[in-house]
């Protein structure tokens, strides 16, 4: 999460990246962009606005030595001004081109930008931005010819959101340079995150909170809902969110004792946790600090709806963990040979 009020652009260049699988080639600029005032005032927020609301950060990764990570190396050179901005930006595009591992990877414009005075937390720093523009929008352009206005269709970049972008801050913690990333075209996430940037989540409270809530969400979907129904699933998710809201530190042992009522349920959860960790290559900590930012983001992904095969949906409030148990009853009607829910209420809202 950054602030951009005092940010400025030091250097910016635009290249085009092709795809080696469909015989399209890269096209390189020979000079940086010189802006007029109107264009500058539009492109600066266009590039930085996506990162204002980004809560999760990444760190560079490499299977043997993080110093061999290409984008990590190029960003260091740009920050230290060891190499020429133009040449390094071309190397970045060439590296992106080499990661196009299928014909489905889109070609597009690549913007490489050196920002100054990006505010991160309580200090200001430089940042390197890399953006890939994959989609262009058709728009009408009017023009005057022989005293009459005419109209034609052109294609251009829509100044609302970038398709793919990363912001590499010139600041580090114990795990390396801080990186933010956005991707609004998620059909090829591995291509951008893993192949091109090769970044991973840091070992911090954001990641621990995210990992644990995602574990709980998958457990509710794969174990609770099929075996015990939507009410039990929604009740568990509401209790999970409530536990995270009420505790600054999550202790897994305490969580299980408060959330589950029987030893069998705890055993089911523990067995699923082991399988989940193995299949997703993730380690769930036994104790960690709760990240309010990560909790808020994960809460938005939780769906507490009971969908019935009779085209009826019952939506439960994830912030009211006791409502389901107190005001919703599940039963079976012997005459109709169907399950039913009984809902108690005082007034319709």
DRENGU-347701 format. One record per residue (C-alpha): x, y, z; residue number from 1. Coordinates in steps of 0.25 Angstrom, whole numbers. Example, Ala and Ser with C-alpha at 12.3 -4.5 7.8 and 13.67 -1.06 7.14 Angstrom:
% residues 2
pt c1->49	c2->-18	c3->31	resi->1;
pt c1->55	c2->-4	c3->29	resi->2;
END
This chain:
% residues 349
pt c1->0	c2->0	c3->0	resi->1;
pt c1->6	c2->13	c3->-4	resi->2;
pt c1->3	c2->28	c3->-5	resi->3;
pt c1->5	c2->35	c3->-18	resi->4;
pt c1->2	c2->50	c3->-15	resi->5;
pt c1->17	c2->54	c3->-16	resi->6;
pt c1->21	c2->44	c3->-26	resi->7;
pt c1->28	c2->48	c3->-39	resi->8;
pt c1->33	c2->41	c3->-52	resi->9;
pt c1->48	c2->42	c3->-54	resi->10;
pt c1->49	c2->33	c3->-67	resi->11;
pt c1->38	c2->26	c3->-75	resi->12;
pt c1->40	c2->18	c3->-87	resi->13;
pt c1->30	c2->10	c3->-96	resi->14;
pt c1->34	c2->-3	c3->-103	resi->15;
pt c1->25	c2->-14	c3->-110	resi->16;
pt c1->26	c2->-29	c3->-106	resi->17;
pt c1->23	c2->-40	c3->-116	resi->18;
pt c1->21	c2->-55	c3->-114	resi->19;
pt c1->31	c2->-65	c3->-119	resi->20;
pt c1->20	c2->-75	c3->-121	resi->21;
pt c1->12	c2->-67	c3->-131	resi->22;
pt c1->24	c2->-61	c3->-138	resi->23;
pt c1->22	c2->-46	c3->-133	resi->24;
pt c1->35	c2->-39	c3->-130	resi->25;
pt c1->39	c2->-28	c3->-120	resi->26;
pt c1->39	c2->-14	c3->-124	resi->27;
pt c1->48	c2->-4	c3->-116	resi->28;
pt c1->48	c2->11	c3->-114	resi->29;
pt c1->61	c2->18	c3->-116	resi->30;
pt c1->57	c2->29	c3->-106	resi->31;
pt c1->49	c2->32	c3->-93	resi->32;
pt c1->36	c2->39	c3->-94	resi->33;
pt c1->35	c2->54	c3->-93	resi->34;
pt c1->22	c2->58	c3->-87	resi->35;
pt c1->13	c2->70	c3->-89	resi->36;
pt c1->6	c2->75	c3->-76	resi->37;
pt c1->-7	c2->69	c3->-79	resi->38;
pt c1->-2	c2->55	c3->-82	resi->39;
pt c1->7	c2->55	c3->-70	resi->40;
pt c1->-4	c2->58	c3->-61	resi->41;
pt c1->-12	c2->47	c3->-67	resi->42;
pt c1->-2	c2->36	c3->-67	resi->43;
pt c1->4	c2->38	c3->-53	resi->44;
pt c1->-9	c2->34	c3->-46	resi->45;
pt c1->-12	c2->23	c3->-56	resi->46;
pt c1->1	c2->16	c3->-53	resi->47;
pt c1->1	c2->17	c3->-38	resi->48;
pt c1->-14	c2->17	c3->-34	resi->49;
pt c1->-15	c2->2	c3->-35	resi->50;
pt c1->-4	c2->0	c3->-24	resi->51;
pt c1->-11	c2->10	c3->-14	resi->52;
pt c1->-20	c2->-1	c3->-9	resi->53;
pt c1->-11	c2->-13	c3->-11	resi->54;
pt c1->-9	c2->-19	c3->3	resi->55;
pt c1->0	c2->-31	c3->0	resi->56;
pt c1->14	c2->-30	c3->-3	resi->57;
pt c1->24	c2->-39	c3->-10	resi->58;
pt c1->39	c2->-42	c3->-9	resi->59;
pt c1->48	c2->-47	c3->-21	resi->60;
pt c1->50	c2->-62	c3->-21	resi->61;
pt c1->60	c2->-71	c3->-28	resi->62;
pt c1->63	c2->-86	c3->-27	resi->63;
pt c1->77	c2->-85	c3->-23	resi->64;
pt c1->81	c2->-70	c3->-21	resi->65;
pt c1->72	c2->-58	c3->-21	resi->66;
pt c1->83	c2->-49	c3->-27	resi->67;
pt c1->81	c2->-57	c3->-40	resi->68;
pt c1->67	c2->-53	c3->-41	resi->69;
pt c1->67	c2->-45	c3->-54	resi->70;
pt c1->57	c2->-34	c3->-50	resi->71;
pt c1->63	c2->-32	c3->-36	resi->72;
pt c1->77	c2->-30	c3->-43	resi->73;
pt c1->71	c2->-20	c3->-54	resi->74;
pt c1->64	c2->-12	c3->-43	resi->75;
pt c1->77	c2->-11	c3->-35	resi->76;
pt c1->84	c2->-6	c3->-47	resi->77;
pt c1->73	c2->4	c3->-49	resi->78;
pt c1->73	c2->9	c3->-35	resi->79;
pt c1->88	c2->10	c3->-34	resi->80;
pt c1->89	c2->16	c3->-49	resi->81;
pt c1->100	c2->6	c3->-52	resi->82;
pt c1->95	c2->4	c3->-66	resi->83;
pt c1->87	c2->12	c3->-76	resi->84;
pt c1->72	c2->13	c3->-74	resi->85;
pt c1->69	c2->10	c3->-89	resi->86;
pt c1->78	c2->-2	c3->-90	resi->87;
pt c1->73	c2->-8	c3->-77	resi->88;
pt c1->58	c2->-6	c3->-80	resi->89;
pt c1->61	c2->-14	c3->-93	resi->90;
pt c1->66	c2->-25	c3->-85	resi->91;
pt c1->54	c2->-25	c3->-77	resi->92;
pt c1->45	c2->-26	c3->-89	resi->93;
pt c1->54	c2->-37	c3->-95	resi->94;
pt c1->52	c2->-45	c3->-82	resi->95;
pt c1->37	c2->-43	c3->-82	resi->96;
pt c1->37	c2->-48	c3->-97	resi->97;
pt c1->45	c2->-61	c3->-93	resi->98;
pt c1->34	c2->-64	c3->-83	resi->99;
pt c1->23	c2->-65	c3->-93	resi->100;
pt c1->22	c2->-80	c3->-92	resi->101;
pt c1->9	c2->-82	c3->-100	resi->102;
pt c1->2	c2->-75	c3->-112	resi->103;
pt c1->-9	c2->-70	c3->-102	resi->104;
pt c1->0	c2->-60	c3->-96	resi->105;
pt c1->-4	c2->-47	c3->-101	resi->106;
pt c1->6	c2->-37	c3->-108	resi->107;
pt c1->5	c2->-22	c3->-104	resi->108;
pt c1->12	c2->-9	c3->-99	resi->109;
pt c1->22	c2->-10	c3->-88	resi->110;
pt c1->24	c2->3	c3->-80	resi->111;
pt c1->37	c2->3	c3->-71	resi->112;
pt c1->37	c2->15	c3->-62	resi->113;
pt c1->46	c2->21	c3->-51	resi->114;
pt c1->38	c2->28	c3->-40	resi->115;
pt c1->42	c2->37	c3->-29	resi->116;
pt c1->36	c2->41	c3->-16	resi->117;
pt c1->27	c2->29	c3->-14	resi->118;
pt c1->22	c2->28	c3->0	resi->119;
pt c1->22	c2->14	c3->7	resi->120;
pt c1->18	c2->14	c3->21	resi->121;
pt c1->25	c2->26	c3->27	resi->122;
pt c1->36	c2->29	c3->18	resi->123;
pt c1->38	c2->33	c3->3	resi->124;
pt c1->46	c2->25	c3->-7	resi->125;
pt c1->49	c2->22	c3->-22	resi->126;
pt c1->42	c2->11	c3->-29	resi->127;
pt c1->43	c2->4	c3->-42	resi->128;
pt c1->30	c2->1	c3->-49	resi->129;
pt c1->28	c2->-9	c3->-60	resi->130;
pt c1->14	c2->-9	c3->-67	resi->131;
pt c1->9	c2->-18	c3->-78	resi->132;
pt c1->-3	c2->-12	c3->-86	resi->133;
pt c1->-10	c2->-24	c3->-93	resi->134;
pt c1->-24	c2->-19	c3->-96	resi->135;
pt c1->-27	c2->-6	c3->-104	resi->136;
pt c1->-41	c2->0	c3->-105	resi->137;
pt c1->-48	c2->5	c3->-118	resi->138;
pt c1->-53	c2->19	c3->-117	resi->139;
pt c1->-59	c2->30	c3->-126	resi->140;
pt c1->-50	c2->41	c3->-131	resi->141;
pt c1->-57	c2->53	c3->-137	resi->142;
pt c1->-49	c2->63	c3->-147	resi->143;
pt c1->-52	c2->75	c3->-155	resi->144;
pt c1->-50	c2->73	c3->-170	resi->145;
pt c1->-55	c2->84	c3->-181	resi->146;
pt c1->-63	c2->91	c3->-171	resi->147;
pt c1->-71	c2->78	c3->-166	resi->148;
pt c1->-68	c2->69	c3->-155	resi->149;
pt c1->-66	c2->54	c3->-158	resi->150;
pt c1->-64	c2->42	c3->-149	resi->151;
pt c1->-55	c2->30	c3->-149	resi->152;
pt c1->-52	c2->18	c3->-140	resi->153;
pt c1->-38	c2->17	c3->-133	resi->154;
pt c1->-32	c2->8	c3->-123	resi->155;
pt c1->-25	c2->13	c3->-110	resi->156;
pt c1->-21	c2->10	c3->-96	resi->157;
pt c1->-33	c2->12	c3->-86	resi->158;
pt c1->-28	c2->21	c3->-75	resi->159;
pt c1->-35	c2->13	c3->-64	resi->160;
pt c1->-27	c2->1	c3->-60	resi->161;
pt c1->-14	c2->-5	c3->-64	resi->162;
pt c1->-15	c2->-20	c3->-69	resi->163;
pt c1->-2	c2->-24	c3->-62	resi->164;
pt c1->8	c2->-16	c3->-53	resi->165;
pt c1->18	c2->-17	c3->-43	resi->166;
pt c1->25	c2->-7	c3->-34	resi->167;
pt c1->38	c2->-10	c3->-28	resi->168;
pt c1->42	c2->-1	c3->-16	resi->169;
pt c1->56	c2->3	c3->-14	resi->170;
pt c1->55	c2->-2	c3->1	resi->171;
pt c1->57	c2->-15	c3->7	resi->172;
pt c1->54	c2->-23	c3->19	resi->173;
pt c1->60	c2->-36	c3->24	resi->174;
pt c1->55	c2->-44	c3->12	resi->175;
pt c1->59	c2->-34	c3->1	resi->176;
pt c1->53	c2->-23	c3->-8	resi->177;
pt c1->38	c2->-20	c3->-6	resi->178;
pt c1->30	c2->-23	c3->-18	resi->179;
pt c1->15	c2->-20	c3->-21	resi->180;
pt c1->8	c2->-26	c3->-32	resi->181;
pt c1->-6	c2->-25	c3->-39	resi->182;
pt c1->-12	c2->-34	c3->-50	resi->183;
pt c1->-25	c2->-31	c3->-56	resi->184;
pt c1->-24	c2->-42	c3->-66	resi->185;
pt c1->-23	c2->-54	c3->-58	resi->186;
pt c1->-23	c2->-64	c3->-69	resi->187;
pt c1->-8	c2->-65	c3->-69	resi->188;
pt c1->-5	c2->-62	c3->-54	resi->189;
pt c1->7	c2->-71	c3->-54	resi->190;
pt c1->13	c2->-65	c3->-66	resi->191;
pt c1->14	c2->-51	c3->-59	resi->192;
pt c1->16	c2->-55	c3->-44	resi->193;
pt c1->25	c2->-67	c3->-45	resi->194;
pt c1->31	c2->-67	c3->-59	resi->195;
pt c1->34	c2->-52	c3->-61	resi->196;
pt c1->35	c2->-46	c3->-47	resi->197;
pt c1->38	c2->-59	c3->-40	resi->198;
pt c1->33	c2->-53	c3->-27	resi->199;
pt c1->27	c2->-60	c3->-14	resi->200;
pt c1->19	c2->-55	c3->-2	resi->201;
pt c1->28	c2->-52	c3->10	resi->202;
pt c1->28	c2->-59	c3->23	resi->203;
pt c1->19	c2->-49	c3->31	resi->204;
pt c1->6	c2->-47	c3->37	resi->205;
pt c1->-1	c2->-43	c3->24	resi->206;
pt c1->3	c2->-57	c3->18	resi->207;
pt c1->0	c2->-65	c3->31	resi->208;
pt c1->-14	c2->-59	c3->32	resi->209;
pt c1->-17	c2->-61	c3->17	resi->210;
pt c1->-12	c2->-76	c3->18	resi->211;
pt c1->-20	c2->-79	c3->30	resi->212;
pt c1->-33	c2->-73	c3->25	resi->213;
pt c1->-31	c2->-79	c3->12	resi->214;
pt c1->-29	c2->-93	c3->19	resi->215;
pt c1->-42	c2->-91	c3->26	resi->216;
pt c1->-50	c2->-87	c3->14	resi->217;
pt c1->-45	c2->-99	c3->6	resi->218;
pt c1->-48	c2->-108	c3->18	resi->219;
pt c1->-62	c2->-103	c3->19	resi->220;
pt c1->-65	c2->-105	c3->4	resi->221;
pt c1->-58	c2->-119	c3->3	resi->222;
pt c1->-62	c2->-125	c3->16	resi->223;
pt c1->-73	c2->-118	c3->24	resi->224;
pt c1->-82	c2->-114	c3->12	resi->225;
pt c1->-83	c2->-128	c3->6	resi->226;
pt c1->-84	c2->-135	c3->19	resi->227;
pt c1->-92	c2->-126	c3->28	resi->228;
pt c1->-99	c2->-116	c3->19	resi->229;
pt c1->-98	c2->-101	c3->16	resi->230;
pt c1->-103	c2->-97	c3->30	resi->231;
pt c1->-91	c2->-104	c3->37	resi->232;
pt c1->-81	c2->-98	c3->26	resi->233;
pt c1->-86	c2->-84	c3->28	resi->234;
pt c1->-86	c2->-85	c3->43	resi->235;
pt c1->-72	c2->-89	c3->43	resi->236;
pt c1->-67	c2->-78	c3->34	resi->237;
pt c1->-75	c2->-68	c3->42	resi->238;
pt c1->-68	c2->-73	c3->55	resi->239;
pt c1->-55	c2->-73	c3->48	resi->240;
pt c1->-56	c2->-58	c3->44	resi->241;
pt c1->-61	c2->-55	c3->58	resi->242;
pt c1->-49	c2->-62	c3->64	resi->243;
pt c1->-39	c2->-54	c3->56	resi->244;
pt c1->-46	c2->-41	c3->59	resi->245;
pt c1->-46	c2->-44	c3->74	resi->246;
pt c1->-31	c2->-48	c3->75	resi->247;
pt c1->-19	c2->-40	c3->71	resi->248;
pt c1->-11	c2->-53	c3->72	resi->249;
pt c1->-16	c2->-67	c3->66	resi->250;
pt c1->-12	c2->-79	c3->74	resi->251;
pt c1->-16	c2->-91	c3->66	resi->252;
pt c1->-19	c2->-100	c3->78	resi->253;
pt c1->-28	c2->-89	c3->84	resi->254;
pt c1->-35	c2->-87	c3->70	resi->255;
pt c1->-39	c2->-102	c3->69	resi->256;
pt c1->-44	c2->-103	c3->84	resi->257;
pt c1->-53	c2->-90	c3->82	resi->258;
pt c1->-58	c2->-93	c3->68	resi->259;
pt c1->-61	c2->-108	c3->68	resi->260;
pt c1->-70	c2->-116	c3->78	resi->261;
pt c1->-65	c2->-130	c3->77	resi->262;
pt c1->-51	c2->-137	c3->76	resi->263;
pt c1->-56	c2->-143	c3->63	resi->264;
pt c1->-57	c2->-130	c3->56	resi->265;
pt c1->-44	c2->-126	c3->61	resi->266;
pt c1->-38	c2->-138	c3->56	resi->267;
pt c1->-45	c2->-136	c3->42	resi->268;
pt c1->-39	c2->-122	c3->42	resi->269;
pt c1->-25	c2->-126	c3->46	resi->270;
pt c1->-25	c2->-137	c3->35	resi->271;
pt c1->-30	c2->-127	c3->24	resi->272;
pt c1->-19	c2->-117	c3->29	resi->273;
pt c1->-8	c2->-127	c3->26	resi->274;
pt c1->-13	c2->-131	c3->12	resi->275;
pt c1->-15	c2->-116	c3->9	resi->276;
pt c1->-1	c2->-112	c3->13	resi->277;
pt c1->5	c2->-123	c3->5	resi->278;
pt c1->-4	c2->-121	c3->-8	resi->279;
pt c1->-2	c2->-105	c3->-7	resi->280;
pt c1->13	c2->-105	c3->-2	resi->281;
pt c1->9	c2->-96	c3->9	resi->282;
pt c1->13	c2->-97	c3->24	resi->283;
pt c1->2	c2->-93	c3->34	resi->284;
pt c1->8	c2->-87	c3->46	resi->285;
pt c1->3	c2->-91	c3->60	resi->286;
pt c1->3	c2->-77	c3->65	resi->287;
pt c1->4	c2->-63	c3->57	resi->288;
pt c1->-1	c2->-49	c3->58	resi->289;
pt c1->-14	c2->-45	c3->51	resi->290;
pt c1->-13	c2->-35	c3->40	resi->291;
pt c1->-25	c2->-27	c3->39	resi->292;
pt c1->-22	c2->-23	c3->25	resi->293;
pt c1->-21	c2->-38	c3->20	resi->294;
pt c1->-34	c2->-41	c3->29	resi->295;
pt c1->-42	c2->-31	c3->22	resi->296;
pt c1->-38	c2->-35	c3->8	resi->297;
pt c1->-40	c2->-50	c3->11	resi->298;
pt c1->-54	c2->-47	c3->18	resi->299;
pt c1->-58	c2->-41	c3->5	resi->300;
pt c1->-56	c2->-55	c3->-2	resi->301;
pt c1->-64	c2->-63	c3->8	resi->302;
pt c1->-78	c2->-66	c3->3	resi->303;
pt c1->-88	c2->-70	c3->13	resi->304;
pt c1->-99	c2->-74	c3->5	resi->305;
pt c1->-107	c2->-87	c3->5	resi->306;
pt c1->-111	c2->-91	c3->-9	resi->307;
pt c1->-123	c2->-100	c3->-10	resi->308;
pt c1->-127	c2->-109	c3->-22	resi->309;
pt c1->-141	c2->-103	c3->-22	resi->310;
pt c1->-135	c2->-89	c3->-27	resi->311;
pt c1->-135	c2->-83	c3->-13	resi->312;
pt c1->-123	c2->-77	c3->-6	resi->313;
pt c1->-121	c2->-73	c3->8	resi->314;
pt c1->-111	c2->-63	c3->11	resi->315;
pt c1->-105	c2->-62	c3->25	resi->316;
pt c1->-97	c2->-51	c3->31	resi->317;
pt c1->-82	c2->-54	c3->33	resi->318;
pt c1->-81	c2->-44	c3->44	resi->319;
pt c1->-92	c2->-51	c3->52	resi->320;
pt c1->-87	c2->-65	c3->56	resi->321;
pt c1->-98	c2->-68	c3->66	resi->322;
pt c1->-110	c2->-65	c3->56	resi->323;
pt c1->-109	c2->-78	c3->49	resi->324;
pt c1->-110	c2->-87	c3->61	resi->325;
pt c1->-120	c2->-78	c3->68	resi->326;
pt c1->-130	c2->-75	c3->57	resi->327;
pt c1->-128	c2->-85	c3->46	resi->328;
pt c1->-132	c2->-100	c3->48	resi->329;
pt c1->-130	c2->-111	c3->38	resi->330;
pt c1->-139	c2->-123	c3->37	resi->331;
pt c1->-145	c2->-134	c3->29	resi->332;
pt c1->-160	c2->-135	c3->24	resi->333;
pt c1->-164	c2->-150	c3->24	resi->334;
pt c1->-176	c2->-147	c3->15	resi->335;
pt c1->-169	c2->-139	c3->4	resi->336;
pt c1->-156	c2->-147	c3->6	resi->337;
pt c1->-149	c2->-134	c3->5	resi->338;
pt c1->-140	c2->-126	c3->15	resi->339;
pt c1->-144	c2->-112	c3->20	resi->340;
pt c1->-139	c2->-100	c3->27	resi->341;
pt c1->-148	c2->-93	c3->37	resi->342;
pt c1->-144	c2->-78	c3->39	resi->343;
pt c1->-148	c2->-70	c3->51	resi->344;
pt c1->-150	c2->-55	c3->51	resi->345;
pt c1->-158	c2->-43	c3->57	resi->346;
pt c1->-159	c2->-34	c3->44	resi->347;
pt c1->-156	c2->-34	c3->30	resi->348;
pt c1->-145	c2->-23	c3->26	resi->349;
END
